[in-house]
């Protein structure tokens, strides 16, 4: 099976560096529709669907391989090898920010920079670390998804999206959740919410932007602050935004923050 078919890879632009856009849980590459076209005017852009999502080959979803995020990270490295040109900037939302970290650690020097949108290395509270959820919270969440995934999708989408003045955004998110195979979604959710990549994050040294919303139901501000403290070369930017999807609810601010970050890195193109 080709890498392109497996991950439904689409390439645009002819810039001197490559931006790789990777979506979070329950979404696909369409989630980047408000910011990726602008970057494609200055960069080569690579958009893809994680296996099990969107237009990827669902037959390629192997529960053993994707029983950890490393399986997706290995896929990313194959995609970068085939489609990237020049310095590579990884743009990952939510869980995919950690997938990017794992890919980077597996291939040191392959990535020039990372833009992490709403990242979390661990969703569970653990001593002084406040990930946002107790184990009881996670168990209840997974149980609800297991018993009524479609109902859960419709109920949680408005809170995750924010932007109540634009209800069509929450409706679009709910539809994206519902179009994901429920069995794959439930398996992926368990992998995400029970994982702990704090040790990996501590070894990560590539320049990174952490974009954190001021009010995020999934990732509290304390997580963004933890990531900033942990990273040797990390920049935390808090957007005045409610929700977990600023690239949809506040795309101009999201784009501006990424451009500002890239402008600080030598050798990378950015906004004029």
C-alpha positions in Angstrom: 0.0 0.0 0.0 1.3 3.5 -0.9 2.0 6.0 1.9 -0.1 8.5 0.0 -3.1 6.2 -0.1 -2.7 5.0 3.4 -2.8 8.5 4.9 -4.7 10.4 2.1 -1.7 12.8 1.7 -2.2 16.1 -0.2 0.7 18.4 -1.1 0.3 22.0 -2.1 2.7 25.0 -2.7 6.3 25.1 -3.8 8.0 27.0 -1.0 11.6 26.4 0.2 10.4 24.7 3.5 7.7 22.2 4.2 4.9 22.5 6.8 3.3 19.2 7.8 -0.3 19.6 9.2 -1.6 16.8 11.4 -5.1 16.9 12.9 -6.3 15.8 16.4 -8.9 13.2 17.6 -12.1 12.8 15.6 -11.0 15.1 12.8 -9.2 15.0 9.5 -7.1 17.3 7.4 -10.2 19.5 6.6 -9.7 21.0 10.1 -6.8 23.0 8.6 -8.9 24.6 5.9 -8.8 28.1 7.3 -5.0 28.4 7.8 -3.3 25.9 5.5 -4.1 27.6 2.2 -2.4 30.8 3.4 0.8 29.0 4.3 0.7 27.1 1.0 1.4 30.5 -0.7 4.8 30.6 1.0 5.6 27.0 1.9 5.2 23.5 0.5 2.4 22.1 2.7 1.6 18.5 3.4 -1.8 17.6 4.9 -2.8 14.1 5.8 -5.3 12.0 7.7 -4.1 9.8 10.5 -4.8 6.1 9.8 -8.4 5.5 11.0 -9.5 9.1 10.2 -11.0 10.9 7.3 -10.0 9.6 3.9 -7.3 7.3 5.2 -7.3 3.6 4.4 -9.4 2.2 7.3 -8.2 -1.3 6.4 -4.7 -0.2 7.4 -5.8 0.4 11.0 -3.9 -2.1 13.1 -4.9 -2.0 16.8 -1.5 -3.4 17.8 0.5 -0.8 15.8 -1.7 2.1 16.8 -2.1 0.9 20.4 0.5 3.6 21.1 1.1 7.0 19.5 4.5 5.7 18.2 2.6 3.9 15.3 1.3 7.2 14.0 4.8 8.8 14.6 6.3 6.1 12.4 3.8 6.9 9.7 4.7 10.6 9.9 8.4 9.9 9.3 7.5 7.9 6.2 5.3 10.8 4.9 8.1 13.3 5.6 10.6 11.2 3.8 8.5 10.9 0.7 6.8 14.3 0.5 8.8 16.9 2.4 11.4 19.2 0.8 13.8 21.5 2.7 13.4 22.3 6.4 10.3 20.7 8.0 7.9 22.5 10.3 5.5 20.1 12.1 2.1 21.6 12.9 0.2 19.3 15.2 -3.1 19.8 17.0 -3.8 18.2 20.3 -2.7 14.6 20.4 -0.8 15.1 17.1 1.6 17.5 18.9 2.8 14.5 20.9 2.9 12.4 17.8 5.2 15.0 16.3 7.4 14.9 19.4 7.8 11.1 19.1 8.6 11.4 15.4 11.2 14.0 16.2 12.9 11.9 18.8 12.9 8.9 16.5 14.7 10.9 13.8 16.8 13.6 15.4 17.4 16.6 13.2 14.6 15.8 10.8 12.4 18.6 12.0 13.4 22.3 12.1 10.5 23.4 14.3 7.2 22.4 15.8 3.9 24.4 16.2 1.9 22.6 18.9 -1.8 23.7 19.2 -3.4 22.6 22.4 -0.9 19.9 23.2 -0.8 17.7 26.3 1.7 15.1 27.3 -0.6 13.6 29.9 -4.2 14.2 30.6 -4.2 12.7 34.1 -3.5 14.6 37.3 -0.4 13.2 38.9 0.8 14.8 42.1 1.9 18.4 41.3 1.2 17.9 37.6 -2.4 19.0 36.7 -3.4 17.4 33.4 -7.0 18.3 33.9 -8.6 14.9 34.6 -8.7 12.4 37.4 -8.6 8.7 36.6 -12.3 8.6 37.5 -13.0 11.4 35.0 -11.2 9.5 32.2 -13.0 6.3 33.0 -16.3 8.0 32.9 -15.5 9.7 29.6 -14.4 6.5 28.0 -17.5 4.7 29.4 -19.8 7.3 27.9 -18.0 7.1 24.5 -18.3 3.3 24.6 -22.0 3.3 25.4 -23.1 6.1 23.1 -20.4 7.5 20.9 -22.8 9.4 18.6 -24.6 11.0 21.5 -21.3 11.9 23.2 -20.1 13.6 19.9 -23.1 15.8 19.7 -23.1 16.8 23.3 -19.4 17.6 23.7 -18.7 19.4 20.4 -20.1 22.9 21.4 -17.9 22.9 24.5 -14.8 21.7 22.7 -15.2 24.2 19.9 -16.3 27.3 21.9 -17.3 30.2 19.6 -21.0 30.1 20.6 -21.6 33.0 18.2 -20.8 30.5 15.4 -22.8 27.4 16.1 -22.0 26.0 12.6 -18.5 25.4 13.8 -19.6 23.1 16.6 -22.0 21.4 14.2 -19.1 20.8 11.8 -17.0 19.3 14.6 -19.8 17.0 15.7 -20.3 15.8 12.2 -16.5 15.1 11.9 -16.7 13.1 15.1 -19.7 11.1 13.8 -18.1 10.4 10.5 -15.2 8.7 12.2 -15.6 4.9 12.6 -16.9 4.5 16.2 -14.8 1.5 17.0 -11.6 3.1 15.8 -12.5 6.4 17.6 -13.1 4.6 20.9 -9.8 2.7 20.6 -7.9 5.9 19.7 -9.5 7.8 22.6 -8.3 5.2 25.1 -4.8 5.4 23.7 -4.8 9.2 23.9 -6.3 9.7 27.4 -4.3 6.9 29.1 -0.9 7.8 27.6 1.9 9.7 29.4 4.6 11.3 27.3 6.1 13.6 29.8 9.4 11.6 29.7 9.5 12.0 25.9 8.8 15.7 26.2 11.7 16.1 28.6 14.1 14.7 25.9 12.7 16.9 23.1 15.0 19.8 22.2 13.7 21.2 18.8 12.4 24.8 18.8 8.7 24.7 19.5 5.7 27.1 19.7 3.0 26.0 22.2 -0.3 27.6 21.3 -2.7 27.4 24.3 -6.2 28.8 24.5 -7.0 30.8 27.6 -10.1 28.6 28.3 -9.8 25.0 27.0 -12.0 22.3 28.3 -9.5 19.6 27.4 -6.1 21.2 28.2 -5.9 23.6 31.1 -3.4 26.5 31.1 -1.3 24.6 33.7 -0.4 22.1 31.0 0.9 24.7 28.6 2.9 26.2 31.4 4.3 22.8 32.2 5.3 22.2 28.6 7.1 25.6 28.5 9.0 24.8 31.7 10.0 21.3 30.3 11.1 22.3 26.9 14.6 23.5 26.4 13.6 25.6 23.4 9.9 26.3 23.7 7.7 29.4 23.5 4.3 29.6 25.1 1.7 31.8 23.5 -1.7 32.0 25.2 -4.5 33.0 22.8 -7.5 34.8 24.2 -9.9 32.2 23.0 -12.4 29.7 24.4 -12.2 26.1 23.1 -9.7 23.5 21.9 -9.7 24.5 18.2 -8.2 28.0 17.7 -7.3 27.2 14.1 -11.0 27.0 13.4 -12.5 29.5 15.9 -9.7 32.1 15.7 -7.6 31.3 12.5 -6.2 34.8 12.1 -4.7 34.8 15.6 -3.4 31.3 15.2 -1.7 32.1 11.9 -0.2 35.3 13.3 1.2 33.4 16.2 2.8 30.8 14.0 4.3 33.4 11.7 5.7 35.4 14.6 7.4 32.2 15.9 8.8 31.3 12.5 10.2 34.8 12.2 12.5 34.1 15.2 14.1 31.1 13.6 17.0 31.6 11.2 16.7 30.1 7.7 12.9 29.7 7.7 10.6 31.8 5.5 7.8 33.7 7.2 5.4 36.5 6.6 6.9 39.6 5.0 
